[in-house]
Amino acid sequence: QVQLVESGGGLVQAGTSLRLSCIASGNILTVNTMGWYRQTSGKQREMVATINFARGDSTNYADSVRGRFTISRDNTKRRVYLQMENLQPEDTDIYYCKAEITNTRMSLVNYWGQGTQVTVSA
């Protein structure tokens, strides 16, 4: 079994910063990619930022956050961070961590965390 646990969400004012963290644990052989997605009730979940460990830590960002958000990892390649700068009310959402993992059964599976709420007040 594999678990993803997010942390770091909260209520902040517009223009301030927040850092999210996600750690993967369990029956992991390799973590291939990790990323952050966000979703508001009734809307489609959208990609915020991804990092590809198999491709030299290449990153990808949504246009709406490029230049304000930064995704990074720790040395274990089991934890990723999302540093969010200059937050705006439109960034209010539930943020989910996703990881593409080869588990110990040699299955390639996408796992999701439970989500962490980010609320930005004007």
C-alpha positions as CSV (number, residue, x, y, z in Angstrom):
1,Q,0.0,0.0,0.0
2,V,1.1,3.5,-0.8
3,Q,0.1,6.7,1.0
4,L,0.5,10.3,0.1
5,V,0.1,12.9,2.8
6,E,-0.1,16.6,2.2
7,S,0.4,19.4,4.7
8,G,0.9,23.1,4.8
9,G,-2.5,24.5,3.7
10,G,-4.2,27.2,5.5
11,L,-5.8,30.7,5.4
12,V,-3.6,33.5,4.3
13,Q,-4.0,37.1,2.9
14,A,-3.5,38.0,-0.7
15,G,0.1,38.8,-1.5
16,T,1.5,36.4,1.0
17,S,3.2,33.0,0.7
18,L,2.6,29.4,1.7
19,R,4.4,26.2,1.3
20,L,2.8,22.8,0.8
21,S,4.5,19.5,1.4
22,C,3.7,16.0,0.2
23,I,5.4,12.8,1.3
24,A,5.0,9.4,-0.2
25,S,5.4,6.3,1.8
26,G,4.7,2.6,1.7
27,N,5.4,-0.2,-0.8
28,I,7.3,2.0,-3.2
29,L,9.9,0.8,-5.7
30,T,10.4,4.0,-7.6
31,V,8.6,7.4,-7.7
32,N,8.6,8.6,-11.3
33,T,6.7,11.9,-11.1
34,M,5.1,14.0,-8.4
35,G,2.8,17.0,-8.8
36,W,0.2,19.3,-7.4
37,Y,-3.3,19.7,-8.7
38,R,-6.2,21.8,-7.4
39,Q,-9.9,21.5,-7.6
40,T,-12.9,23.5,-6.5
41,S,-16.2,21.6,-5.9
42,G,-18.0,21.2,-9.2
43,K,-15.0,22.0,-11.3
44,Q,-12.4,19.8,-13.1
45,R,-9.2,19.1,-11.2
46,E,-6.4,21.1,-12.9
47,M,-2.6,20.6,-12.9
48,V,-0.7,23.2,-11.0
49,A,2.9,21.9,-11.1
50,T,4.7,18.7,-11.8
51,I,8.2,17.4,-11.4
52,N,9.6,14.4,-13.3
53,F,12.3,12.5,-11.5
54,A,12.9,10.2,-14.5
55,R,13.6,13.2,-16.7
56,G,16.2,15.1,-14.7
57,D,13.7,16.8,-12.4
58,S,12.0,18.6,-15.3
59,T,9.1,20.7,-14.2
60,N,5.9,21.9,-15.7
61,Y,3.6,24.7,-14.5
62,A,0.1,25.9,-15.2
63,D,0.2,29.3,-16.9
64,S,-1.8,30.8,-14.0
65,V,1.0,30.0,-11.5
66,R,4.2,30.2,-13.5
67,G,6.5,32.7,-12.0
68,R,4.7,32.6,-8.6
69,F,4.8,28.9,-7.6
70,T,7.8,26.6,-7.5
71,I,7.8,22.8,-7.2
72,S,10.9,21.1,-5.7
73,R,11.8,17.8,-4.0
74,D,14.0,16.6,-1.3
75,N,17.0,14.2,-1.6
76,T,14.9,11.1,-0.9
77,K,12.6,11.8,-4.0
78,R,9.8,10.9,-1.7
79,R,8.7,14.4,-0.7
80,V,7.8,17.4,-2.9
81,Y,7.1,21.0,-2.0
82,L,5.0,23.7,-3.6
83,Q,6.3,27.1,-2.7
84,M,3.5,29.6,-3.5
85,E,4.3,33.3,-3.6
86,N,2.1,36.3,-4.1
87,L,-1.1,34.2,-3.5
88,Q,-4.3,35.6,-4.9
89,P,-7.9,34.8,-4.0
90,E,-8.3,32.9,-7.2
91,D,-5.7,30.4,-5.9
92,T,-8.2,29.3,-3.3
93,D,-8.8,25.7,-3.8
94,I,-8.2,22.2,-2.4
95,Y,-4.7,21.2,-3.4
96,Y,-4.0,17.5,-4.1
97,C,-0.7,15.7,-4.4
98,K,-0.3,13.1,-7.1
99,A,2.5,10.6,-7.6
100,E,3.1,8.2,-10.4
101,I,4.7,5.3,-8.6
102,T,6.1,1.9,-9.5
103,N,5.1,-0.1,-6.4
104,T,6.7,-3.3,-5.1
105,R,4.3,-5.4,-7.2
106,M,5.9,-3.8,-10.2
107,S,2.6,-2.0,-11.1
108,L,2.7,1.6,-12.3
109,V,0.0,3.4,-10.5
110,N,-1.2,7.0,-10.0
111,Y,-1.8,7.8,-6.3
112,W,-3.5,10.8,-4.8
113,G,-3.4,12.4,-1.4
114,Q,-6.4,13.5,0.6
115,G,-6.0,17.2,-0.3
116,T,-5.2,20.3,1.7
117,Q,-7.3,23.4,1.7
118,V,-5.7,26.7,0.7
119,T,-7.8,29.8,1.2
120,V,-6.6,33.3,0.2
121,S,-8.5,36.3,1.5
122,A,-8.6,39.6,-0.4
